[in-house]
């Protein structure tokens, strides 16, 4: 279970660097750029570590899924991006896919 938690944390750092990119202004702002770079390194590092224990395809899909859903939710909640039923249903399908990948890997 620890490997899956680390994998989800890696996905959360993906959210941080994805949102951070918006605040770097093309990497022209020092502190947002450094924070974004650090979050990227942590995200990739934790993903790499988790791939030692979780199959690569599953780990990558979960990492991307957590990043996509998290970034979309942060965008809607904090950045004023449009919320629509279609967007919420689509994000829900991604979450169900992540849960399905975890359930199909019960021996990991």
C-alpha positions in Angstrom: 0.0 0.0 0.0 2.9 2.3 0.7 3.9 2.2 -2.9 0.5 3.4 -4.0 0.5 6.3 -1.5 3.9 7.4 -2.8 2.6 7.1 -6.4 -0.4 9.4 -5.5 1.9 11.9 -3.8 3.9 11.9 -7.0 0.7 12.7 -8.8 -0.1 15.6 -6.4 3.4 17.0 -7.1 2.4 16.8 -10.7 -0.6 19.1 -9.9 1.8 21.5 -8.2 4.1 21.8 -11.1 1.4 22.0 -13.7 -0.4 24.8 -11.8 3.0 26.3 -11.1 3.7 26.6 -14.8 0.9 29.1 -15.1 2.6 31.3 -12.5 6.1 31.2 -14.0 5.2 33.6 -16.9 7.4 31.5 -19.2 10.0 30.9 -16.5 10.6 34.6 -16.3 9.7 34.7 -12.5 12.4 33.2 -10.3 10.5 31.9 -7.3 7.6 30.4 -9.1 10.0 28.8 -11.6 12.2 27.3 -8.8 9.1 26.0 -7.0 7.7 24.5 -10.2 11.1 22.9 -11.0 11.3 21.4 -7.5 7.8 20.0 -7.7 8.7 18.5 -11.1 11.8 16.8 -9.8 9.9 15.5 -6.7 7.1 14.2 -8.9 9.3 12.4 -11.4 11.5 11.1 -8.6 8.6 9.6 -6.6 7.1 8.2 -9.8 10.4 6.5 -10.6 10.6 5.1 -7.1 7.1 3.7 -7.2 7.8 2.1 -10.6 10.1 -0.3 -8.7 7.0 -1.8 -7.1 4.1 -1.0 -9.3 4.0 -2.0 -13.0 5.2 0.8 -15.2 2.1 1.1 -17.3 -0.2 1.2 -14.3 2.1 3.6 -12.3 2.3 6.0 -15.2 -1.5 5.9 -15.9 -2.2 6.5 -12.2 0.3 9.3 -12.0 -1.1 11.0 -15.1 -4.7 10.5 -13.9 -4.1 12.0 -10.5 -2.3 14.9 -12.2 -5.1 15.5 -14.7 -7.9 15.3 -12.2 -6.1 17.3 -9.5 -5.0 20.0 -12.0 -8.5 20.3 -13.4 -10.1 20.5 -9.9 -7.6 23.2 -8.8 -8.3 25.1 -12.0 -12.0 25.0 -11.4 -11.9 25.7 -7.7 -9.0 28.2 -7.4 -8.4 29.6 -10.8 -12.0 30.2 -11.9 -12.0 27.8 -14.8 -15.4 26.8 -16.2 -17.2 24.0 -14.4 -19.5 21.9 -16.5 -21.4 18.6 -16.1 -19.4 17.1 -19.0 -16.1 18.0 -17.4 -17.2 16.6 -14.0 -18.4 13.4 -15.6 -15.2 13.0 -17.6 -13.0 13.6 -14.5 -15.2 11.0 -12.6 -14.4 8.5 -15.4 -10.7 9.1 -14.9 -11.1 8.6 -11.1 -13.0 5.3 -11.7 -10.1 4.2 -14.1 -7.5 4.9 -11.4 -9.6 2.9 -8.8 -9.9 0.1 -11.4 -6.2 0.0 -11.9 -5.6 -0.2 -8.2 -8.2 -3.0 -7.7 -6.8 -4.9 -10.6 -3.4 -4.8 -9.0 -4.4 -6.2 -5.6 -1.2 -8.3 -5.3 1.0 -5.2 -5.5 
